Amino acid sequence: MLSRALILSSALLLSACAVTGAKPEMVAVPEAMVPDPAIANGAAAGVYTLDKSHASLVFAADHLGFSDYVGQFTRFDATMTIDPAAPEKAVLTATVDPTSLTIPSPPEGFLAELLGPKWFNTGAFPEMRFQSSVIEQTSADEATVTGDLTFLGKTLPVTFKAKFNGAYAGFPPYDPNARAGFHAEGSLSRSAFGMTFGLPPEGSTMGVGDEVKFRIDAEFTGPPAQVPPA
C-alpha cells in the first residue's frame, strides 16, 4: 500500500542524508496519490477477501485479577460476501491458525505449553473456524454478528459487535480494487469449548479467567473498480 511505500521512501532519504551530511528536503506527495475523500462513499457488492497486511486478531484473559494477559494470532484468513444495499445479508467465513500464537516475552517453554494438550492442543485441532449465521444492523455503521465458532472440536454460537469504518469502490491505479474496513470486539467462554486448565476456583481470581475478550481490525479487498472510459 501507499503508506508503506511512503514510509520506506522517507527512511531511505533520511539514511542518505545521514551518510552525506546533507540536509533533508521536504518531498511533496503528488496530489494524485492522495485519495479524494469524496470516493469514500461505499463499495461495490461482491466477494471480499482479507488484506492480511492490514489486519490483526488480539485476545486477552484475566491473570490473577492483576492484569489482562494479551496474545495474538498472526495467521488467519477471512472471506466476506456483502451487498451495501442489504448489509444484513452479508456472510462472513474466517479461519485461524492457532500455531501462529504470539505472546509477550514468554518464559522458556511456555509458548510450547500453550500450544500443547492443556491449552490450545494444536496437534489435534490445527484450525479454528467461524461461520456467520445472523447479521443484525444496529445503526448506520454498526452491527451484531452471530455465528458458529469451531474450536477444540466443539462448535458453539458466538456473538460480537462490528463497526464499519468506511469503504471505497477502488482507487486506480494505486488500489484498483474495492476496499472496506471494520473493527470488531467480543468475548467468549473458554471453558465452554473445553479449555478448563488454570481456571480460578469459584469466587476467586487466582488463575486465568474464563472470559476471553477479542478484538479484530481488518481491511478487505473486493471487486475491481469500474474505470470510466477515457
Residue pairs with C-beta under 8 A, 6 or more apart in sequence:
1 53
1 54
1 175
2 33
2 174
2 175
4 53
6 29
9 27
10 27
13 24
13 27
14 24
16 22
17 23
17 24
33 174
35 168
35 171
35 175
39 168
39 169
39 171
40 166
40 167
40 168
41 168
42 84
42 167
42 168
42 169
43 82
43 84
43 167
43 168
43 169
43 178
43 179
43 180
43 222
44 84
44 169
44 178
44 222
44 223
44 225
44 226
45 82
45 83
45 84
45 85
45 223
46 81
46 82
46 178
46 222
46 223
47 79
47 80
47 81
47 222
47 223
48 79
48 80
48 81
48 82
48 178
48 180
48 220
48 221
48 222
49 77
49 78
49 79
49 80
49 220
49 221
49 222
50 76
50 77
50 78
50 79
50 94
50 218
50 219
50 220
51 179
51 218
51 219
51 220
51 221
52 76
52 77
54 181
54 217
54 218
54 219
55 76
55 78
55 216
55 217
55 218
55 219
56 72
56 215
56 216
56 217
56 218
57 72
57 73
57 76
57 96
57 214
57 215
57 216
58 70
58 71
58 72
58 214
58 215
58 216
59 70
59 71
59 72
59 73
59 212
59 213
59 214
59 215
60 68
60 69
60 70
60 71
60 212
60 213
60 214
61 68
61 69
61 190
61 208
61 209
61 211
61 212
61 213
62 68
62 69
62 205
62 208
62 209
62 211
63 69
63 208
63 209
64 205
64 206
64 207
65 205
65 206
68 213
69 103
69 208
70 103
70 104
71 101
71 102
71 103
71 104
72 101
72 102
73 96
73 97
73 98
73 100
73 101
73 102
74 100
74 102
75 96
75 97
75 99
75 100
76 94
76 95
76 96
76 97
76 100
77 94
77 95
78 92
78 93
78 94
78 95
78 218
78 220
79 92
79 93
79 94
80 90
80 91
80 92
80 93
80 220
81 90
81 91
82 90
82 180
82 222
83 89
83 90
84 167
87 135
87 137
87 143
88 135
88 136
88 137
88 143
89 135
90 132
90 135
91 132
92 130
92 131
92 132
92 135
92 145
92 147
93 129
93 130
93 131
93 132
94 129
94 130
95 127
95 128
95 129
95 130
96 127
96 128
96 129
97 126
97 127
98 115
98 120
98 122
98 125
98 126
98 127
98 128
99 115
99 122
99 126
101 111
101 114
101 115
101 120
103 110
103 111
103 114
113 119
114 120
115 121
115 122
116 122
116 123
117 123
117 124
118 197
119 195
119 197
120 152
120 195
121 152
124 153
125 151
125 152
125 153
128 149
128 150
128 151
129 149
129 150
130 147
130 148
130 149
130 150
130 158
131 147
131 148
132 145
132 146
132 147
133 146
133 147
133 148
133 157
134 145
134 146
134 147
135 143
135 144
135 145
135 146
136 143
136 144
136 146
137 143
138 144
138 161
141 163
141 164
141 165
142 161
142 162
142 163
142 164
143 161
143 162
143 164
144 159
144 160
144 161
144 162
145 159
145 160
145 161
145 162
145 184
146 157
146 158
146 159
147 157
147 158
148 155
148 156
148 157
148 158
149 155
149 156
149 157
149 158
149 188
149 193
151 193
152 193
152 194
152 195
153 194
154 192
154 193
154 194
156 192
156 193
158 186
158 188
159 186
160 184
160 185
160 186
160 187
160 214
161 184
161 185
161 186
162 182
162 183
162 184
163 182
163 183
163 184
164 180
164 181
164 182
165 180
165 181
165 182
165 183
166 180
166 181
167 178
167 179
167 180
167 181
168 178
168 179
169 178
169 225
169 226
170 176
170 177
170 178
170 179
170 224
170 225
170 226
171 179
171 225
172 225
172 227
176 224
176 225
177 221
177 222
177 223
177 224
177 225
178 221
178 222
178 223
178 224
178 225
179 219
179 220
179 221
179 222
180 219
180 220
180 222
181 217
181 218
181 219
181 220
182 216
182 217
182 218
182 219
182 220
183 215
183 216
183 217
184 215
184 216
184 217
184 218
185 213
185 214
185 215
185 216
186 213
186 214
187 211
187 212
187 213
187 214
188 211
188 212
188 214
189 210
189 211
189 212
190 196
190 210
190 211
190 212
191 199
191 210
198 207
198 208
199 207
199 208
199 209
199 210
200 206
200 207
200 208
200 209
201 207
